[in-house]
Amino acid sequence: MEQRRAVSNLNLAFDTSPAKVAAIPAMVRGRDESQAHTRFERSHLLSIAETGLRIENVYYVTDPDYGRYADIQHAINLELLRRLRREKIEFGFATRTMMLRSAEGTRGVPGGQRRVLGAPRRLSTGGLLRRY
């Protein structure tokens, strides 16, 4: 083996603007090309998953050594995290919409319309708390 192919998925929040999603491939290309022994292949919004807008990224490490690959992947991930934070782009995560029905329709909503119960709240610990 002369090189290693690396594939990573990036899940962005559903409310990420189309302009910010469109900017991700250039951001990913920049982070990949900033590392020695790498060759950028592609970055595309390939699907809309239950965890968010899924962007698939592919690059090659031109050295077959696994340790070097892991070091490069670590550096690439840290740089991407910095860039996403700087641009205020949030990661996606799995969410669920619950619909509660009673004899009169959906609880608390006239006419049985859909109601989202609680939004995730960020804690200072970085965790998520759901209200229902």
C-alpha positions as CSV (number, residue, x, y, z in Angstrom):
1,M,0.0,0.0,0.0
2,E,1.5,3.3,-1.1
3,Q,-1.2,5.6,0.4
4,R,-4.2,5.6,2.7
5,R,-7.7,6.8,1.7
6,A,-9.5,8.7,4.5
7,V,-13.2,9.2,4.5
8,S,-15.0,11.3,7.1
9,N,-18.5,12.5,7.5
10,L,-19.4,15.9,8.9
11,N,-22.9,16.4,10.3
12,L,-24.1,20.0,10.4
13,A,-27.2,21.3,12.1
14,F,-30.3,21.4,10.0
15,D,-30.6,25.2,10.3
16,T,-27.1,25.8,8.8
17,S,-27.6,28.3,6.0
18,P,-27.1,27.2,2.4
19,A,-24.3,29.7,2.0
20,K,-22.4,28.3,5.0
21,V,-23.0,24.7,3.7
22,A,-21.7,25.8,0.2
23,A,-18.5,27.2,1.9
24,I,-17.6,23.9,3.6
25,P,-15.8,22.2,0.7
26,A,-13.4,25.0,0.4
27,M,-12.9,25.0,4.1
28,V,-12.2,21.2,4.1
29,R,-9.9,21.6,1.1
30,G,-7.9,24.2,2.9
31,R,-7.5,22.2,6.1
32,D,-6.5,19.1,4.1
33,E,-4.0,20.9,1.9
34,S,-2.4,22.6,4.9
35,Q,-1.1,19.2,6.0
36,A,2.0,17.6,4.6
37,H,1.6,14.2,3.0
38,T,-2.1,14.7,2.0
39,R,-4.0,15.0,-1.2
40,F,-7.5,16.4,-1.2
41,E,-10.0,14.4,-3.2
42,R,-13.5,15.8,-2.6
43,S,-16.1,17.3,-0.2
44,H,-19.9,17.1,-0.9
45,L,-23.2,17.5,0.8
46,L,-24.3,13.9,0.0
47,S,-27.3,13.4,2.2
48,I,-29.7,14.9,4.7
49,A,-29.7,12.4,7.5
50,E,-31.6,12.3,10.8
51,T,-28.4,13.6,12.5
52,G,-28.1,16.7,10.2
53,L,-26.8,17.8,6.9
54,R,-24.1,15.1,6.1
55,I,-21.0,16.2,4.2
56,E,-18.7,13.5,3.1
57,N,-15.0,14.3,2.8
58,V,-12.3,12.3,1.2
59,Y,-8.6,12.8,1.1
60,Y,-5.4,10.7,0.8
61,V,-2.4,10.4,3.0
62,T,0.5,9.8,0.7
63,D,2.4,7.8,3.3
64,P,1.1,4.3,4.3
65,D,2.2,4.6,7.9
66,Y,-0.9,4.4,10.2
67,G,0.7,6.5,12.9
68,R,1.3,9.3,10.4
69,Y,-2.3,9.0,9.2
70,A,-3.6,9.2,12.8
71,D,-1.5,12.3,13.5
72,I,-2.7,14.0,10.3
73,Q,-6.4,13.1,11.0
74,H,-6.0,14.5,14.5
75,A,-4.6,17.8,13.2
76,I,-7.2,18.0,10.4
77,N,-10.1,17.5,12.9
78,L,-8.7,20.1,15.3
79,E,-8.4,22.7,12.5
80,L,-11.9,21.9,11.2
81,L,-13.3,22.3,14.7
82,R,-11.5,25.7,15.0
83,R,-12.9,26.9,11.6
84,L,-16.4,25.7,12.3
85,R,-16.4,27.5,15.7
86,R,-15.0,30.7,14.1
87,E,-17.8,30.6,11.4
88,K,-20.4,29.8,14.1
89,I,-21.4,26.5,12.3
90,E,-22.8,23.9,14.6
91,F,-22.6,20.2,14.5
92,G,-25.8,18.2,13.9
93,F,-27.2,15.6,16.2
94,A,-30.1,13.3,16.3
95,T,-33.4,14.9,17.3
96,R,-37.0,13.6,17.5
97,T,-40.3,15.4,17.2
98,M,-42.9,14.0,19.5
99,M,-46.6,14.3,18.7
100,L,-49.0,13.8,21.6
101,R,-52.6,13.3,20.8
102,S,-55.7,13.4,23.0
103,A,-59.4,13.1,22.2
104,E,-59.3,16.8,21.2
105,G,-56.2,16.6,19.0
106,T,-52.6,17.4,19.8
107,R,-52.0,18.5,23.4
108,G,-52.2,22.2,23.8
109,V,-52.5,23.0,20.1
110,P,-55.9,23.8,18.6
111,G,-56.8,21.8,15.6
112,G,-54.3,19.0,16.2
113,Q,-51.3,20.9,14.6
114,R,-47.8,19.6,15.1
115,R,-46.0,21.0,18.2
116,V,-42.3,20.5,19.0
117,L,-41.9,19.9,22.7
118,G,-38.8,21.5,24.0
119,A,-35.6,22.5,22.3
120,P,-32.1,21.3,23.4
121,R,-30.4,23.6,25.8
122,R,-26.6,23.8,26.0
123,L,-25.1,23.4,29.5
124,S,-21.8,24.9,30.6
125,T,-20.5,21.3,30.6
126,G,-21.1,21.1,26.9
127,G,-23.9,18.5,27.3
128,L,-27.5,18.6,26.2
129,L,-30.6,18.9,28.3
130,R,-34.0,18.3,26.8
131,R,-37.2,19.8,28.1
132,Y,-40.5,17.9,27.5
